[in-house]
Amino acid sequence: MNDSTPAPEERDRLLSEAVVLRSGGGEEEARRRLVALAARLPGDAEVAYQTAWAHDVLGLEAEAVPYYETALAGTGLTADDRRGALLGLGSTYRTLGRYEDAAALLGRASAEFPEDGALRAFLAMALYNTGRHHDSVRLLLTLLAATSEDPSVREYRRAIEHYARDLDATG
């Protein structure tokens, strides 16, 4: 691979090949290819996102961060990829012990994508890590009440929602 900017068709082909590799068990080769492609296309948000993901899959969280940040700073991500990049970066911040960064980012992401329960679950973990246990439990109880299909949880949904709003309530 040379250092020239690839034509759009070549970019799409190289990106697609790397994603297939990552999905099919060739994570390290995919990572290597994506790093090279990202170097050729430093402002490409989709390439940066896929490169971040390739690092995360291999447990290389610290190396994933700048790629996630580049992806989110750029334009061109689909809404689903943006949501995935926000979740990936927030989770990665948390894994690296950057709890406040994780909570702030996941809080903004949850506001941007309020229907996404995974973002709220990861936000609850980050809140727990920052010592905001009350907020964490409240968020998890609200999520549980809203999404559980368990009949016994559904039966007590209103009570769970009530106590989630005021965990210290006794009646």
N, C-alpha and C positions, 0 to 999 in steps of 0.2 A: 504494500500500500504506500503510495507516495503522499506528500503533504498537500497536494492540490485539493481544492474544493471539488467534491464529486458532483456530477450532473444530478438533477433530481431523480432520474430513473435509477442511477447507480446508488444513490443515497438510500432510496426505498428498498432496493434489492439487498444491500448490505445490512440495513437495519432489520429487515425481515428475516434474513438468514441468521443473524445473531439471536433474535428473539426465539426462533425455532430451536436453535442450539440450546439456549437457556432452558427452554421448556422441556427439551428432550434429554436432559442429563449432561449436556456439554457446558456446564456453567462456567468453568474456567476459560474455555475457549471463547465462549460468548463474551465474557468480561473483557478478555484481551482484545477482541475485535471491536467491541463497543468503545473501549478506551481510545483505540486508534481512530475510530470514526468521530468520536467527540472531539478529539484534537483537531481533526480536519473541519469540524463544524461546531466551533465553540459556542455559538449562540442558538443552536437548535434545541429547543425545549424538549421535543420528543426524544431525541437522541440522548440528551442529558438524563431524562427520566428513566429510560431503559438502561442506561449505564449505571445509574444509582441502584436500580432494582437488581442488576447483575451483581453488584457488590454486596448488597444486603443478603441475597440468596446464599452467598459464600461466607456470611458472618463478618464481612469487612465493613462494619457500620461506619467507622470514622472516615473511611475512604468514600463512602456513599454520600456523605453530607454535602460536599461542594456540588456534586452532580444534582442532588435534589434541589439545592438552593438555586442553581442555575436554571433548572427546569421551571421552578416556580416564579423566577424573576422574568422569564421570557414569555413569549406568546406562542400560541399554536397548539397547546394541549387541549384535547377534548375535555369536556366536563368530567368524564369518568377518569381520565388520566390525571387531571388536576386533583380530583378527590384522592386517587391512589397515591399521588406524590405527597399530598398533605399528610395522609395517614402514614406513609412510609417515613417521611422526615420526622413527624412527631414521635412515632414509635422509636426511630433511631436516636433522636435526642434523648428519649427516656432511657433507652438501653445504655447510652453513653453517660448516664447520670446527669444530664442537662435537664433536670426536672422542671424548672421554671420555664425554660424555653419550650419544652414539650407541652406544658399546660397552656401556655400562651398561644402557641401555634394551633394546638388541637381545639382550644376554645374558639379561635377565629374560624377554623375549619368547620366545627360543629354549627356555628352560626351561618356559614356559607352553605352548608349541606345539612339542614336540620333533620332531614328524613333518614340520615345515615346513622344507624345504630352502632356500627363498628367504630366510627369516630368518637361517639359518646362513650363507648366502653373504654377506648384507649385514653380518652380525656379523664375518665374516672381513675384509671391507674396512675396517670400523671399527677392528678390532684392528691391521691393517696401518698405518692412519693414526696410531694411538697408539704405534707403534714396537714393538708386540708381534708381530713377524714370525713368530717360531716358533709362537705360538698360532694365528696366521692360517693359516699353511701347514698345520699339523696339522689344523685344522678343515676346510680345503678338501680335503685328501687323504682325510679320513674321509668327507666328503660325496661325493666322487668315487667312492670305493670302494663306498659304499652305494647310489648311484643310477645309476651309469653302465651303459649297455647296450652299450657298445663291447666287442666280444669280447676284444680284447687287454687292456683294463683288467680285465674280468671274470676273465681267466686269471690275472692277478697280484693279484687282490683281497686275498688273505691277506697277501701281502708288503707291499702298499701300506698295509693296516691296521696291520701290524707296525711299519713305519717311521714311520707317522703318530704312533704312541704314543711313539716315540723317534727323532726325526729325526737324532740324532747317532750312532745305532747303525751299525756297519759290517758286522755279520755276523748 
